[in-house]
Amino acid sequence: MIKLPLAVALLVVSSSAAGQNNVLVPVERTPIVGADERSFSVMFPIACDEQGRTYVRLSRVEAGIDDPLLRISNKGTVEVRFDTRDEMLNRFAIRHDGGVVMFRLGGEKFLDYFSANGSRQSSVRLEVPPTHFFPSQLAVFQSGEIFVAGQQIKPSYKASAAIYSPSGLLIKQPVLDEDEKREQEIVSDSGAQKLNAQAIDKSVATAGDDGLVYLMRPTNPAVVYGISRSGEMLRTLQVPAPAGAGDPWFGLRVVKNRLVIQYRRDCGPAVRACVGSIFTVLDATSGKTLAVYQADAKEVSGLLTCYAPDPDRFFLLSLSPQARRGEIVEARAKEGSQ
C-alpha cells in the first residue's frame, strides 16, 4: 500500500537548477511500423504506459474523427488500433492493464472501456456532479478510479474536476485551490477569462507510478496538482518556466518520483521560427528542480511520449510528413554538456 501524507503542500519551485546547460542528443531512432503513412497530424495529448508503449492518435483530414487510437510498442510496431468511432475527439486515458477508457460523443457523459487488444468491453454512465463541466482531461488511477477535469459550463472560464468509481459513481469533486484563486482575480477581466479558459482546455492529466494523478495547468508558473484517488490535493507545485522556455507543451510525466515537463522554446515574436524544446526534471515530492535539458530541433524533435530516470532518457514521437514516416527518438544528455 502506498502511504502518502494527508497535508496539502503548496511548493513554489525555484527556476534555478543544476544542469542548465544539458543538451539532448539522439541515441536511437526507431521507425514506426504499421501506421497509416497518410496520417501526419498528432492529436494531443500523447500517453505512455509502464511498459514504455506509446498511445497516440494520428489524424487524417479526410478521415476526421474516425482515425483510430494507436498503441505503439517500444520497438516502433503498431500493436493495437482502438476504435475511436463515436468517441469524443482525443479524450482517452490508459488503464493499467493496457486497455483504455474514452469519452463517447453525445449529450450524456458515457465512458467506453476498451480491452488491451483494442476491443470494446463495456460502457458506464458517469453520475452528474453538482458542478457541471465539459471534460477536457482524463486519467485513470492505478486502483481503477477515474479522474476527469475540464471547463465549467457556466461560467466557462472556471475549472472543475471530479473523481469517479470504475462503475461511474461520483466519489468527489476536489477543490482546486490555485484555480479558485486565479478565478477570483479575473472575475471582471474578460481578456484574462478567455486566456484562463484556453489554459484549462490545454491542461494535461496523467497517472503517476506513485498512485496519484497529476494535473498541470500550462501557465507561468505552471501549476501541477498531485491528487489522490479519494480527491485529496496532496501536492500543489508552482513551477516557473526555465530560462529560454515558453509555454508547457502537453508533455507531463511522473516516474520514480521524477516529474518531467516539456516546454516550447521561447522565441519572442518569431513564433514561426520557434523550434526545439526544453525539458525540466523535478523531484515530484519536494518540487526541487533537478535538471534542465535543451533539445535542438535539428537533432531532437517531437512530443514527449515516455521518460525514464537514472540516467534521464526522453522518448519523443517525431513525424516527418515530407518523408511520410514517423519515429520514436530516444534522447539523452550529450556527454560533457553539463
C-alpha positions in Angstrom: 0.0 0.0 0.0 1.3 3.4 -0.9 1.4 5.7 2.1 1.1 9.4 1.4 0.9 12.5 3.7 -2.6 13.9 4.1 -1.5 17.5 4.4 -1.8 19.7 1.3 1.6 21.2 0.3 1.9 24.3 -1.9 5.5 24.4 -3.1 6.9 27.2 -5.1 9.8 25.9 -7.1 12.9 27.9 -7.8 13.6 28.5 -11.5 17.3 27.9 -11.0 18.6 24.4 -11.4 21.7 22.3 -11.8 22.4 21.2 -15.3 21.1 24.3 -17.1 23.4 23.5 -20.0 22.4 19.9 -20.6 22.0 19.4 -24.3 19.9 16.4 -25.6 21.2 14.3 -28.4 19.6 11.3 -30.1 21.0 7.9 -29.1 18.5 5.8 -31.0 15.8 6.3 -33.7 13.1 3.7 -34.0 10.9 3.9 -37.2 7.2 3.3 -36.6 6.0 0.3 -38.5 2.3 -0.3 -39.3 0.9 3.2 -39.0 -1.1 4.7 -41.9 1.5 6.6 -43.9 -1.1 9.3 -44.7 -1.6 10.1 -41.0 0.5 13.1 -40.1 -1.4 15.3 -37.7 -1.0 14.4 -34.0 -4.0 14.9 -31.7 -2.9 15.9 -28.2 -2.1 14.6 -25.7 0.1 11.6 -26.2 0.3 8.9 -23.4 2.7 6.3 -22.3 2.2 3.2 -20.1 4.5 1.5 -17.7 5.9 -0.8 -20.4 7.1 2.1 -22.4 4.4 1.9 -25.1 3.1 5.0 -26.8 -0.6 5.8 -27.2 -1.3 8.4 -29.9 -4.0 9.3 -32.4 -2.6 10.3 -35.8 -5.3 12.2 -37.6 -6.0 12.5 -41.4 -8.2 15.3 -42.5 -10.3 13.1 -44.9 -11.0 10.6 -42.1 -11.8 13.1 -39.3 -12.9 11.6 -36.0 -12.8 8.0 -37.4 -9.0 7.7 -37.1 -8.1 5.1 -34.6 -6.1 5.5 -31.4 -2.8 3.6 -31.8 -0.7 1.7 -29.3 2.9 1.6 -30.4 5.4 -0.8 -28.8 8.8 0.4 -27.7 10.1 -1.3 -30.8 8.1 1.0 -33.0 5.4 -1.5 -34.1 1.8 -0.6 -34.1 0.3 -3.3 -31.8 -3.3 -2.2 -31.4 -5.8 0.1 -33.1 -8.5 1.2 -30.7 -11.8 2.0 -32.5 -12.4 5.8 -32.0 -15.7 5.9 -33.9 -18.4 7.7 -31.7 -15.7 8.8 -29.3 -15.0 12.4 -28.2 -12.0 13.9 -30.0 -8.9 12.8 -28.1 -10.3 12.3 -24.6 -8.8 9.0 -23.6 -6.7 7.5 -20.7 -4.7 4.4 -20.2 -5.8 1.7 -17.9 -3.1 -0.2 -16.1 -3.9 -3.5 -17.9 -3.0 -1.8 -21.3 -6.6 -1.0 -22.1 -8.1 2.5 -22.4 -11.2 4.4 -21.5 -12.7 7.0 -23.8 -15.4 9.6 -23.6 -18.3 9.0 -26.0 -19.8 11.7 -28.1 -23.2 12.9 -27.2 -25.1 14.9 -24.7 -24.8 12.4 -21.8 -21.4 11.5 -20.3 -20.6 7.9 -21.1 -17.2 6.3 -20.7 -16.4 3.4 -23.0 -13.9 0.7 -21.8 -11.6 -1.0 -24.3 -9.5 -4.1 -23.6 -5.8 -4.3 -24.1 -6.4 -5.9 -27.5 -8.5 -2.9 -28.7 -11.9 -4.5 -28.5 -14.9 -2.7 -26.8 -15.7 -4.1 -23.4 -18.4 -2.1 -21.7 -19.8 1.4 -21.1 -20.6 3.3 -17.9 -22.7 6.4 -17.4 -21.0 8.9 -15.2 -23.1 10.3 -12.3 -23.8 14.0 -12.9 -21.7 16.1 -10.5 -23.1 19.1 -8.5 -20.9 21.5 -10.6 -21.4 20.6 -14.3 -18.4 20.9 -16.6 -17.2 19.9 -20.1 -14.5 17.2 -19.9 -11.1 18.1 -21.3 -8.7 15.9 -19.3 -9.0 12.2 -18.3 -6.7 9.9 -16.3 -7.1 6.5 -14.5 -5.7 5.9 -11.1 -3.7 2.7 -10.6 -6.6 1.4 -8.4 -9.1 2.0 -11.2 -10.9 5.2 -10.2 -11.3 7.8 -12.9 -10.2 11.4 -12.8 -12.0 13.9 -15.1 -11.2 17.7 -15.4 -12.4 20.5 -17.6 -14.3 23.7 -18.0 -17.5 24.6 -16.2 -20.5 25.1 -18.4 -21.3 28.5 -16.8 -19.1 30.4 -16.4 -16.8 28.8 -19.0 -13.6 30.4 -17.7 -13.8 28.4 -14.5 -12.3 24.9 -14.0 -13.7 21.9 -12.3 -12.9 18.2 -11.7 -14.4 15.0 -10.5 -13.3 11.6 -9.4 -15.5 8.5 -10.2 -15.5 4.9 -9.3 -14.9 2.4 -12.1 -18.7 2.0 -12.4 -19.3 5.7 -12.8 -20.4 6.7 -9.3 -19.2 10.1 -8.2 -16.6 10.0 -5.4 -15.7 13.6 -5.0 -15.4 16.9 -6.8 -12.0 18.1 -5.5 -11.2 21.7 -4.7 -8.5 23.1 -7.0 -7.2 25.9 -4.7 -4.9 27.7 -7.1 -7.6 27.6 -9.8 -10.1 29.2 -7.5 -7.6 32.0 -6.5 -6.9 32.8 -10.2 -10.6 32.8 -11.0 -11.3 35.3 -8.2 -8.7 37.6 -9.5 -10.1 37.7 -13.1 -13.8 37.9 -12.2 -14.2 41.2 -14.1 -11.5 40.8 -16.7 -12.9 39.3 -19.9 -9.5 39.1 -21.6 -7.9 37.2 -18.7 -11.0 34.9 -18.5 -10.5 33.9 -22.2 -6.8 33.1 -21.5 -7.8 31.1 -18.5 -10.3 29.1 -20.5 -7.6 28.3 -23.0 -5.3 27.2 -20.3 -7.9 24.9 -18.9 -8.5 23.3 -22.3 -4.8 22.8 -22.9 -4.1 21.3 -19.5 -2.8 17.8 -19.1 -3.6 15.0 -16.7 -1.5 11.8 -16.2 -1.3 9.0 -13.8 1.9 8.7 -11.9 3.5 5.5 -10.8 3.1 6.6 -7.2 -0.7 6.1 -7.2 -1.6 9.8 -7.7 -3.0 11.6 -10.7 -1.2 14.8 -11.7 -3.0 17.7 -13.4 -0.9 20.5 -15.0 -2.1 24.0 -15.9 0.1 25.4 -18.8 0.6 28.8 -17.1 3.7 30.6 -16.0 4.4 29.5 -13.4 2.9 26.2 -14.3 0.6 24.7 -11.6 0.8 21.0 -11.0 -1.7 19.2 -8.7 -1.0 15.8 -7.2 -4.4 14.3 -6.4 -5.3 11.1 -4.5 -8.0 8.6 -5.6 -10.2 10.0 -2.8 -9.9 13.5 -4.1 -7.4 15.0 -1.7 -4.9 17.6 -3.0 -1.7 16.1 -1.6 0.7 18.3 -3.6 0.4 21.6 -5.4 3.5 22.7 -7.2 4.1 26.1 -8.8 6.9 25.6 -11.4 8.3 28.7 -13.1 9.5 28.1 -16.7 13.2 27.6 -17.0 15.3 30.2 -18.9 14.5 30.3 -22.6 11.3 28.3 -22.2 7.8 29.3 -23.4 4.6 27.6 -22.6 4.4 23.9 -21.4 3.7 21.7 -24.4 1.4 18.9 -23.3 4.3 16.9 -22.0 3.9 15.7 -18.4 5.2 12.5 -16.9 5.8 11.3 -13.3 8.1 8.3 -12.9 10.0 7.2 -9.8 9.4 10.5 -8.0 10.6 12.4 -11.1 8.2 14.9 -12.6 9.0 16.0 -16.2 7.5 18.9 -18.1 8.2 19.7 -21.8 8.2 23.3 -22.9 8.3 25.0 -26.2 11.3 27.3 -26.6 10.6 31.0 -26.2 11.3 32.7 -29.4 9.6 36.0 -28.7 7.7 37.4 -31.8 9.4 35.0 -34.1 6.8 32.2 -33.4 7.1 30.5 -36.8 10.9 30.2 -36.4 10.5 28.8 -32.9 11.9 25.3 -32.9 13.1 22.9 -30.3 12.1 22.0 -26.7 13.2 22.5 -23.2 12.6 19.8 -20.5 12.7 20.3 -16.8 13.0 17.4 -14.3 11.8 17.9 -10.8 11.5 15.9 -7.6 7.8 15.1 -7.6 7.5 15.3 -3.8 9.5 18.4 -2.9 9.3 20.2 -6.3 13.0 20.8 -6.4 14.4 21.3 -9.9 16.9 18.6 -10.6 17.9 19.3 -14.2 17.0 21.3 -17.3 17.6 19.9 -20.8 17.6 21.7 -24.2 16.8 20.0 -27.4 17.8 21.4 -30.8 15.0 20.5 -33.3 17.7 19.8 -35.9 18.8 16.9 -33.8 16.0 16.0 -31.4 12.4 17.0 -32.2 8.9 15.7 -31.3 6.5 15.4 -28.5 7.3 13.6 -25.2 5.9 10.1 -25.2 7.8 8.4 -22.4 10.5 9.2 -19.8 12.9 7.0 -17.7 15.3 8.3 -15.0 18.8 7.2 -13.9 20.1 8.4 -16.3 17.4 10.7 -17.7 16.1 9.4 -21.0 13.4 11.1 -23.1 11.4 9.3 -25.8 9.8 11.6 -28.4 7.3 11.0 -31.2 8.7 12.6 -34.3 6.8 12.9 -37.5 8.0 13.9 -41.0 5.1 14.5 -43.4 7.5 15.1 -46.3 9.2 11.8 -45.8 5.9 10.1 -44.9 7.3 8.4 -41.9 7.3 8.6 -38.1 9.8 7.5 -35.5 10.4 7.3 -31.8 13.5 9.1 -30.8 15.4 8.3 -27.6 17.5 11.3 -26.4 20.0 11.7 -23.6 22.3 14.4 -22.4 25.3 15.0 -24.6 28.5 13.9 -22.9 30.2 16.8 -21.3 27.3 19.2 -21.9 26.7 20.0 -18.2 
